């Protein structure tokens, strides 16, 4: 609610859950997706199978509808293509993936971390959060170096997509976790693409495009000397 008047007023995206998740309609705290529009990993996985790669499951046994024709896209494989047990195995695998390991922490990286904290990036990119009680002991009540508060923030018109998801507006985004930032280019042919639409491969440019609630931190970044600016980039590239 911006009680400290720093211009930051992140809010949760309260969303409903499909019946197959088995958690009741909600509202539930959204955590997954660019706008935190999904509350549970099972839904995120099932939806990704259907919408991203066109694979039906016991949970969503129908093919995606063609957006122009309004009819289902068909293939020769009988539906559903994946059983619930396979999907649940994938969810279990995703749940137990370890946090991405940091890269080398040099003196310059440590200087960059101080800059990161000094200009206010941590107001949204919270360095650590703690999990709640979990059935898997290794995941229960542990600190995670997420660098996100998982909340929605208004990022201004430069990054707006004008798409509403749950209670998220066209200018709001869930704070992107920064852990694993250094690994992005390894999965994209050697070239990293940042922001929700991959519009830049330059971290400095990604920061410059931060507006709205992030404008003050962005402006502090632009006022940095070249040494501090490069140190901040090295810090980000170590995550």
C-alpha positions in Angstrom: 0.0 0.0 0.0 3.0 2.3 -0.3 2.9 3.2 3.4 6.6 4.3 3.2 5.8 6.5 0.2 8.6 5.1 -2.0 6.2 4.7 -5.0 6.1 0.9 -4.7 2.7 -0.6 -4.1 2.8 -4.2 -5.2 -0.3 -6.3 -4.9 -1.2 -10.0 -5.2 -3.2 -11.4 -8.1 -6.0 -13.4 -6.6 -7.2 -15.9 -9.1 -9.6 -18.8 -9.4 -8.4 -22.4 -10.0 -9.9 -25.0 -12.3 -11.8 -27.9 -10.6 -9.1 -30.5 -11.5 -6.6 -28.8 -9.2 -8.7 -29.9 -6.3 -8.1 -26.8 -4.2 -11.5 -25.2 -4.5 -12.3 -22.2 -6.7 -10.5 -19.7 -4.5 -9.5 -17.0 -4.7 -5.9 -18.3 -4.5 -2.6 -16.4 -4.6 -1.3 -16.3 -8.1 2.4 -17.1 -8.4 3.1 -18.5 -11.9 3.1 -16.7 -15.3 4.1 -13.2 -16.3 1.1 -11.7 -14.5 0.8 -14.3 -11.7 -2.4 -15.6 -13.3 -1.9 -19.2 -12.1 -1.8 -20.3 -8.5 -0.7 -23.9 -8.7 2.1 -25.8 -10.5 -0.3 -28.5 -11.7 -2.4 -25.9 -13.6 0.7 -24.2 -15.0 2.0 -27.6 -16.3 -1.3 -28.8 -17.8 -2.0 -25.4 -19.5 1.6 -25.3 -20.9 1.1 -28.8 -22.4 -2.2 -27.8 -24.1 -1.5 -24.2 -25.1 2.2 -24.1 -25.7 2.9 -27.5 -27.4 -0.6 -28.8 -28.2 -0.6 -31.9 -26.0 -3.9 -32.9 -24.4 -4.0 -34.6 -21.0 -6.5 -36.2 -18.7 -6.9 -32.8 -17.1 -7.5 -30.9 -20.3 -8.5 -33.5 -22.9 -9.5 -31.2 -25.7 -7.3 -29.6 -28.4 -6.8 -25.8 -28.5 -9.3 -23.9 -30.6 -7.9 -22.1 -33.6 -8.1 -18.4 -32.7 -9.4 -17.3 -36.1 -11.4 -20.3 -37.2 -12.8 -20.9 -33.7 -12.5 -24.7 -34.2 -10.2 -27.1 -32.5 -6.9 -27.8 -34.0 -6.7 -31.5 -34.8 -3.9 -34.1 -35.0 -3.9 -37.8 -35.5 -3.1 -38.7 -32.0 -6.1 -39.8 -29.9 -7.0 -37.6 -27.0 -6.1 -37.3 -24.2 -2.4 -37.8 -25.2 -0.9 -37.8 -21.7 -2.3 -39.6 -18.6 -2.7 -37.8 -15.3 0.0 -40.0 -13.8 2.6 -38.8 -16.4 1.6 -35.2 -15.7 1.9 -35.7 -12.0 5.4 -37.1 -12.5 6.3 -34.0 -14.4 4.9 -31.8 -11.7 6.9 -33.7 -9.0 10.0 -33.2 -11.1 9.4 -29.5 -11.4 8.7 -29.1 -7.7 12.0 -30.7 -6.8 14.3 -28.9 -9.1 17.1 -27.2 -7.2 17.6 -23.4 -7.2 19.9 -22.2 -9.9 23.4 -21.9 -8.6 25.2 -18.6 -8.6 28.1 -17.8 -10.9 31.5 -16.7 -9.6 31.2 -14.0 -7.0 34.0 -11.5 -7.7 34.8 -8.2 -6.0 33.0 -6.4 -8.9 29.9 -8.6 -8.4 29.9 -7.7 -4.7 30.1 -4.0 -5.6 27.3 -4.5 -8.0 25.1 -6.1 -5.3 25.6 -2.9 -3.2 24.5 -0.8 -6.1 21.5 -3.1 -6.6 20.4 -2.5 -3.0 21.4 1.2 -3.0 19.2 2.2 -5.9 16.2 0.3 -4.6 15.9 -2.7 -6.9 15.2 -4.9 -3.9 11.9 -3.2 -3.3 10.4 -5.5 -5.9 13.2 -8.0 -6.6 13.3 -9.2 -3.0 16.6 -11.2 -2.7 15.2 -14.0 -0.5 11.8 -15.4 0.4 10.9 -18.3 2.7 8.7 -21.2 1.7 5.9 -22.4 3.9 5.3 -25.9 5.3 5.6 -28.5 2.5 5.1 -32.3 2.3 8.6 -32.6 0.9 11.0 -31.9 3.7 13.7 -30.3 1.5 11.2 -27.7 0.3 9.7 -26.9 3.7 10.5 -23.6 5.5 13.6 -22.9 3.5 15.0 -19.6 2.1 15.0 -19.2 -1.6 17.2 -16.6 -3.5 14.3 -15.7 -5.8 14.8 -12.0 -6.3 11.1 -11.4 -6.6 8.2 -10.6 -4.3 5.7 -12.4 -6.7 3.5 -9.4 -6.6 2.0 -7.3 -9.4 3.5 -3.9 -10.1 2.5 -1.2 -12.6 5.5 -0.9 -14.9 4.3 2.0 -17.0 3.3 2.3 -20.7 6.6 1.3 -22.2 6.1 -2.3 -21.1 2.3 -2.4 -21.3 0.7 -5.2 -23.3 -2.9 -4.1 -22.6 -3.8 -7.6 -21.6 -5.8 -8.4 -18.5 -5.2 -11.6 -16.6 -7.2 -12.2 -13.4 -7.0 -8.8 -11.6 -3.8 -7.8 -13.4 -4.2 -4.9 -15.7 -2.5 -4.1 -19.0 0.4 -2.3 -17.4 0.9 -4.7 -14.5 3.5 -7.5 -14.3 4.5 -10.0 -11.6 8.1 -9.2 -10.6 10.2 -11.4 -12.7 12.5 -13.6 -10.5 16.1 -12.9 -11.3 17.6 -16.2 -10.2 19.1 -18.1 -13.1 19.4 -14.8 -15.1 22.9 -15.8 -16.2 21.6 -19.1 -17.7 19.1 -17.5 -20.1 21.4 -17.4 -23.1 22.3 -21.0 -22.7 18.7 -22.0 -23.6 18.3 -19.4 -26.4 21.1 -20.3 -28.8 23.7 -18.2 -27.0 21.7 -14.9 -27.1 19.7 -13.8 -24.1 16.3 -12.1 -24.7 14.9 -10.1 -21.8 11.5 -8.7 -20.7 8.1 -10.4 -21.4 8.4 -10.0 -25.1 12.2 -10.6 -25.5 12.6 -7.2 -27.1 16.2 -6.7 -25.9 19.4 -8.7 -25.2 20.9 -5.8 -23.3 20.3 -5.7 -19.5 21.0 -2.0 -19.3 18.2 -1.4 -21.9 15.9 -3.7 -19.9 16.4 -1.6 -16.9 15.9 1.6 -18.9 12.5 0.4 -20.0 11.3 0.0 -16.4 8.7 2.7 -15.7 5.7 3.2 -13.4 6.5 2.0 -9.9 10.1 1.2 -11.0 10.8 4.7 -12.5 12.6 6.0 -9.4 15.0 3.0 -9.3 15.5 3.3 -13.1 16.4 7.0 -12.8 18.9 6.2 -10.1 20.5 3.6 -12.4 20.7 6.2 -15.2 22.5 8.6 -12.8 25.2 6.0 -11.9 28.8 6.4 -13.1 30.0 3.9 -15.6 31.9 1.8 -13.1 28.9 1.3 -10.8 26.6 0.7 -13.8 28.9 -2.1 -15.1 29.3 -3.5 -11.6 25.5 -3.8 -11.3 25.3 -5.6 -14.7 28.0 -8.0 -13.5 26.0 -8.7 -10.4 22.9 -9.5 -12.4 24.9 -11.7 -14.7 26.0 -13.7 -11.7 22.6 -14.7 -10.6 
